[in-house]
Each structure stands twice: as C-alpha cells, then as structure tokens.
C-alpha cells in the first residue's frame, strides 16, 4: 500500500496547479499506515490599494 501512495502522491494538484511532494516517508504504528510528505509553495497577500484624492496644482510663473 505504501508503494502505491508514493507513486500516487508524487504530484499533488491544488487549485489546478501541480506541485511535487518532498520528503515523503511512511511508518506503520499499531498496524496503521501513516504517510507524510511536504509541499512548498508561496502565497501572495493581496494588498488593497486605496484611491488617492485629486490634487489641484496652480503653477504661476513670471
């Protein structure tokens, strides 16, 4: 079963993007298979821009 999970979870799809798993390992404790892996990806924080108020400029020359 663990061998099957290694092959199946080599690539994981999240939000229609594929990521390769890292550091996969497994262990059996009390006849229960525990399968662990890591994913690395970046999250970008969306920054809300506030509109600036309009500023009038009066240029007087000589």
C-alpha positions as CSV (number, residue, x, y, z in Angstrom):
1,X,0.0,0.0,0.0
2,X,2.8,2.5,0.9
3,X,4.5,1.9,-2.5
4,X,1.2,2.8,-4.2
5,X,0.9,6.1,-2.2
6,X,4.5,7.1,-3.2
7,X,3.6,6.8,-6.8
8,X,0.1,8.4,-6.5
9,X,1.2,11.3,-4.3
10,X,4.4,12.2,-6.2
11,X,2.5,15.2,-7.7
12,X,-0.4,16.8,-5.9
13,X,-2.9,19.2,-7.5
14,X,-4.0,22.2,-5.6
15,X,-6.2,24.9,-7.3
16,X,-5.5,23.5,-10.8
17,X,-1.7,23.6,-10.2
18,X,0.5,20.6,-9.8
19,X,3.1,20.5,-7.0
20,X,5.8,17.9,-6.4
21,X,5.9,16.4,-3.0
22,X,9.0,16.5,-0.9
23,X,10.4,14.3,1.9
24,X,7.9,11.5,1.6
25,X,8.0,8.9,4.2
26,X,5.8,6.4,5.9
27,X,5.6,4.4,9.1
28,X,3.3,1.7,10.5
29,X,2.2,2.2,14.1
30,X,-0.2,-0.3,15.7
31,X,-1.0,-1.7,12.2
32,X,-2.0,1.8,10.9
33,X,-0.1,3.3,8.0
34,X,0.9,6.9,8.5
35,X,2.1,8.6,5.3
36,X,3.8,12.0,5.5
37,X,5.1,14.5,2.9
38,X,5.8,18.2,2.4
39,X,4.7,20.7,-0.2
40,X,6.4,24.0,-0.8
41,X,4.6,26.9,-2.4
42,X,4.3,30.7,-2.0
43,X,1.2,32.5,-1.0
44,X,0.9,36.1,-2.1
45,X,-1.1,38.5,0.0
46,X,-3.4,40.7,-2.0
47,X,-2.9,44.3,-1.0
48,X,-5.9,46.6,-1.4
49,X,-5.0,49.9,-3.0
50,X,-6.8,53.0,-1.8
51,X,-7.6,55.6,-4.4
52,X,-5.7,58.9,-3.9
53,X,-7.7,62.1,-3.8
54,X,-7.2,64.5,-6.7
55,X,-4.9,67.4,-6.1
56,X,-5.1,70.6,-8.0
57,X,-1.9,72.4,-8.9
58,X,-1.7,76.0,-9.8
59,X,1.6,77.0,-11.3
60,X,2.2,80.7,-11.6
61,X,5.3,81.9,-13.5
62,X,6.9,85.3,-14.0
